[in-house]
Amino acid sequence: MLLEQSLTSKLGALYVLGSYNVDIVSEVKDFPKVGETIRATSTTFYSGGKGTNQATAAAKVSNNVHFCTKVGSDSFASRAKKHLQSTQLASLSLYQHRSVSTGNAFIMLSEQTRDNMITLDLGANLTLTEQEVASEASKLESSNVLLVQLENNLSAISQTLQQAKQHQVLTILNPAPYSHHVSQLIQWIDVITPNETEAQSLTNIEVIDIESAEQAAKCIYSMGPKLVVITLGSKGCLVYDGSEFKRYLSYSSNVVDTCGAGDSFNGALAASLSNGVSVKDSINYANAFASLAVERKGASSMPEDKDVHERMTQQFSL
C-alpha cells in the first residue's frame, strides 16, 4: 500500500495543529426545551478543544508529539499554559492574542443517556497568522505525520497542510466540526477520518448502515485522500483504501462520557502511524484506546498505553 510505504520511509515526530478550549461541562437530568431553564446537578471545568484532546491522546502513545495552538490573554490562558505544560507533549508552540478570548465550550451532559449538547466559541483559535504558521516550518519538516481538525482558521490549516506536503509529511484530517471548507483542503489530505454525520455532509449520502457507509467512503476517496476511515461510534469503523473495504469492530466499554471519543481515536491513530505501526494495527489500537477514553470524565482525560494493550487482548477486528 502506498500509504504504508510513505510511513516507513520517514519515521519521525507527530505534529498536531489544533485548538485549545476550556470545556465547561454541566451535567443535567434532561436537556432543556426551547425557553426552559433547568438546574445542573454539577459543573466542572476541563481543558479541551479537539486539537488539545488529540495531542493529549497522542502523547500517551508517542514520546515525540509537538502541539501548536493559540490562546487569548485572559484567565483561561493561564489554565491552558498550566494544563499543556503538565502533559507528556515533547514540545509545544503556544501563541497568544492580546485582545481575543481563549476558546471555550459549554457542554451539557445527560446523566441518563450520557449524550451531550455543545456550544462553542473558538476565540483565539481562529487568529493564527501566516507568520506564526511559517515559524513552525522546521518542526513540521522534522515530523512524518501531521494531524489537523477544523477548529482553527482555514488559512492557517491550509498553509500548514501545504507546508507538510512540501516535506512529504503524511497528512491526516479529522473534518470536525464539519465545514464546507473541507473541499478546499482535501487536495492535501492523505487520510481523512469523518464520522457518520461528517461523511454524509461531505457526500450527501445518508449514512445509516454499512452499505451506505461504503458508498460514502467510495465517494470521499474519489475526492483525493489515499485512505478513508469512517468512524461509526459503537459499531467501530469502516476503512477504504481504493481497492477494498475493511471493517473494524469496537471494544465494549462502560461509557461515562462520550465527549472525547472521536478525539481519542484520532490522536491514538495518528501517533501509532507516526511510530511506524501498520494501518491495520494502528486502527485496531485506536479503537481500543477510544473504548477506554469514554470510560473517563472529561474529553481530555486519556488512558495509558499499557491499559490499551491489556484491552487489546480482546481483539476481534474482522
Helices and strands as residue ranges (DSSP letters): H 2-8, E 13-17, E 21-28, E 42-48, H 50-59, E 65-71, H 75-86, E 91-96, E 103-110, E 116-121, G 123-127, H 130-134, H 137-141, E 143-148, H 154-166, E 170-173, H 182-185, G 186-188, E 191-192, H 196-203, H 210-221, E 227-231, G 233-235, E 237-240, E 245-248, H 261-274, H 279-293, H 305-311, G 312-314
